Amino acid sequence: MTIHTDAVIVGAGPVGLFQAFQLGLQDIRSHIIDALPHVGGQCVELYADKPIYDIPGIPLCTGRELVAQLQAQVTPFAPSFHLNQEVTQVVRLDDGFISVNTSAGQHFICKVLVIAAGVGAFQARKLAVEGATELEGTHVHYRLGDASRFAGQDVVVLGGEESAIAAALTLTLEAQAPSQQPRSVTLMHRRDVFTAEPLLLQAMRDAVASGKLQLQIGQPTALLSNAQHLHALQVATPDGRTIERPAQHVLVFLGLSPKLGPIAHWGLALERKQLVVNTETFATDVPGIFAVGDINSYPGKKKLILCGFHEATLAAFGAAAIVHPTRKTLLQYTTTSTELHRLLGLV
């Protein structure tokens, strides 16, 4: 089914969220698409619990806290989120509308498209072990998905950050019934140092202490399979030994790396893998398509969240001229404008 909307935003990071807010102030409703399975972009992926000191009016917050505040701020405009999918094709139609297709088979027709994709779509770092590619999707996985598919089997979770710990705990503690539980769950990391919120770390240590979760320090060196069916993981331990861990499934959480991806094929002017924009409205060279945040390039560009917020504001004014061509776009203030108060649901 095709979704018709005023605006589509590519990227659900801080700048994409603020873009939806600024479009809302211009009475423009939006749909937001992101390749990650959650909102927050690199702000959550790379520094969810690290301090940020340069957001105006907020002396200190973490990446996760900033994203939560931006989600609360945009609530009055109720943007629709389409996560865990990548925009694969963008075409400007003869009638001026823009066609947007995603990897999940969704299709949008919009008046304006705003690309707030940061440094590109985040993709899982692959397991660099021979045979991993051939087993991907059957025995090697980069997302947890439906945990019940691992019932009665040995699962190894690779990684030392929050996503790996959370997946291991989900498999260990949250199964609905014994018949749905894996036979064993092992959390493996190259060293006994993990990065996550204190409560999550404590839950992991408690699960290990109780025997519900196994902890293996070491690095995978081989996938042992027979006729494309994985049965064990070969591991190099810190003390120089090579051991085997039973495994029919390996969940890999080794971080994410940004890729420009399909954006490079959308027919937009690029400069060093960034989209060229004008600084009046942050429009690209294709009418109706804007680019804000780290994905764009212009003289004097600074890759700061603050700068992305400024760009999103001016892009919203540029979008308003397209979505509401017969209206005069006025500069209004949220402190005094009854129209903005109406849009915000305050009156």
N, C-alpha and C positions, 0 to 999 in steps of 0.2 A: 504494500500500500504506500502510495506517495504522500508525504507530509508537506503541506503547503504552509509556509510561515514567512514572517517578515524577515527574520535574520537567523543565520546559522553561525555559531561560533565554534571554531576548531581549537580545542584546548581548554581544559577545566582547571588550569592553574590559577594563581592569584590574579593575574592580568585578565584572563578569560572570565573569571567570576566578576571582577569589577567592570568588565566590558558589558556583561549582562545587566548590571545595575545601571550603568550610564545609558544604555539603550532603553532601559525601562523608564528612565526619567524623560526620554524623548517619545514615550508611548510606543515603544517598539518591543514586541515580544520575541523571545529567542529560544532556540534549541542549541544545546552545547554537546559536542562530540569529543570524546577523548579515548586514546588508545589504552590508557590504564584502566583497571577495574574499579578505581575510586577517584574521587575529586582531590585536587591539590597539586597535580603536576610535580615538577622537580622540587617544589617547596616541601612536599611531604616525602617524596622519594629520597631526596638527598640530605635534607636537614630538618626533618620533622621535629626533632627534639633539641636542635641547636638554637642558640639565641640569635635574634635579629634586633638590631638597635636603631635602624634608620627608617622606620615607618613613622610618618608624621603623627604626633599626638600619642604615640604608643612607645614609651621609653624602652620597653623590653617585651618581647614575645617570642615564642618558638614558631617554627614553620607551621606546625600543626595548629597552634592557637590562632595564627593569622588566617589560615584557611577557614577555620571554624567561624571566625568573626565575619569574614567575607560572605560565607554561606548564609549567616544570619542576616547580613545587610541586604542581600539580594532576594530574600524570602518574599517581600511584597510583590515581586514581579514573576515569581514562580516559573523560572526557566525549566525546560524539560531536559533531563540529562540522558545521554546515550553513551554509556561507558563500555570499555572493553572492546572497542572497535575503532578501526582506522578509516579515515577518509581516503578513498582510493581514486576517486575521479571527480574532477570539477570542470564543468563546461558552461560557458556563458551562451545562453540561447539567443536566437534571433530576436525574440520579443523583449530582451533585456533582463529576463529572469535568469537565475543561476541554478543549474542542476548539480546536486551533490549526491554521490553514492558512497556507501561505506562497505567495509569488509564483512559486515553482518547482514548485508543485503538490503539495508534501509536506503530509501531514496527520498531526498528533500528537493523541493522547489522553493527558492527564497528570493527576496528582492536584494538583500545584501549578504555578503559573506565576510566575516572577520576572522582572520587567521591569527590566533594567539597561541601558537604551538611551541613557544619557548625555543629550545634548540632542536626541536624536531620530536617525532614520536618516539617514546621510550619503548625499547625492545629488550627482552630478557637476554642477559649474557649467557651464551651457550656453554654447555659442559664440554670442555676440550679433552675428551677421552675418546679413543678410537671406538667406533661402533655406536656412539651416542646418537648420531644423526639418523641412523637406520632404525633405532628403537624409539625415536621421538614420537610421541602421541600414543604409543602402545605401552611402553615400559619406562620411558623418560618423559617427565612432565615439567612444565615451567609455571604452572598454576595449579592450585589445589583442586578446584572444581568440586564435583560431587564426591564427598569423602567416602560414601558408601561403596564406591567401586573398588576400594582397597580392602574390603572385608575379608578376613581370614588369610591375609597375605603379609609378607614382610616388606616394610616400607622404610627406605632411608631418605631422610630430609637433609639436603646439603645447604649450608649457609650459616652465617654467624650474626645476621641482623634480624630485625623485628619480624620481617615477613616469614623467614624460616622458622623462627621460634613459635610464632603464632600458628603456622601450619602444623608443626609437630604437636603442639598442645591441642589443637582442634582434633587431630587424629587420635590423640591419647585420651582426652578427657571428655569430648563432646559427642561421642557416638551415642545414638539413641538406645541401642540394645546390644548385648554381647555378640549377637550374630552379625552386627554391622561393624564390629571393631576389627582393625588389622590384627594379625597374629603378633606382630612386633612393630615398634616404631623406634627408629634410631635417628638421633640428631647428630650430624657429623659436621665438624669444622676443623680447619687446619690447626687451630690452637684454642686453648680453653679460655678464650676472651670473646664475649658476646656483647652486642650493642642493641639495647632496647629500653623501653620504660622500666623503671625499677620493679613495678608490680608484675610485669610480664617475665622479667628475669627471675624473680623469686618463684613464680609459678613453675617455671621451667626447672629450677633447681629442686623444688619440692617434688615434682614429678619424677625426676631422676632419683632422688633419695628414696622415694617410695617404690621404685622399681617399675613404675608404669611407663617411663620413657628411658631408653638407653642412650648413653652419650658416648660417642666415638670421636677421639681426637686423631686427625690424620687427613690424608688427601687421597682421593680416588685415583687409581692408576689404570684400571681396566674394568670393563663390564664383561662379566662371564655369562655367556648365553649359549643356548643350544637351539638351533633352528629358529632363531629370532625370538626366543623366549628367555628372558633374563632370569637367572637363578641366584646370582651373587655379585657382590661388588668387591673388587680387589683394592686394598687400602695400604698405603705406606704410612706407618706410624712414626711419631717423632723420635722414637728410640731406634729407628733403623730397621724394624721388622716389616714384613709384608704379610698381611692377614686377609682373610675373606670374611665378609659379612653377608649373611643370607639377605637377598633382596629380589623381589619380583617387580618392584616399582621404585624409581628414584625420583624424588621431587627436588628440583634444582632452583635455589634462590640465591644466585651469585651476584645480584644487583642488576641494574638496568643501564643500558647505554642508549644515548639519543641518536636517532638516524633521521636525516632529512626526509627520506622515504619518498612517497608518491608526490609530495609537494614539488619536487624538481620537474615533474612532468605535467604540471597544470598550465603551462604556457605563460607563466609570470616572469617578469624580469628579475634575474638573480645577480647578486654580487657576493662572491665568496660564500656561497651557500646560504645567503640571506636575501630576503625579499626587499627590493628597492621601493621606497615610498616617498611621497612628498610630505612635507611637514605641516601643511595646512590642515589636512584631514587624515593623513596617514593612509591614503589610498595607494594601491598599487597601480601598475600601468593598465590593468584591466578594469573597466568601469564596474562599480558595485562591489569590488573586492578590496578589502582593507587588511593591513597587517600591523599588529601591535606587539610590543614586548620584544623578547630576545630574538625573534624570528626576522625582524626587519633591519634595514640598514639605511642610514642617511648621514650626511656630514655632522660630526659632533655626537654621534650616537653613544650613549652610555647604557650598559646592560645592568640596570638597577630596577627593582620592583617599582620604586617611586616614579621613575621615568615611564614605565609601562602604564601606570595609572594615568599619567598626563596624556599619553598617546591614546588611551582608551576613551578619555573624555572628548578629545577632538575628533576621534573617529566616529563617536556617537552623533556629533553634530553633522558630520559628513554623511552618515547613514540616514539621518532624518531628512535631509534634502532629497534623498532618493525614495524613501518609504512614504514620506508625506510631501509630495512635490507641490501641492497647492497651499500648504501652510507656510506661514512665515515663522522661521525658527528663531525664537527669542531666547536671550540669555535670562534665565530665571534663577532665583536663589531658594534653596530648600528651607531657609529660615522664614521666608515671607510669602512665597508663592502658594496661593490656594490651589492652583492647578497641580503643582508638584505634590502638595499634601494629598490631593485626591488620588494621584497615581500611587502614592506610597500607602494609601489606605488609612490615612490619618483623619479623614473627614467623611 
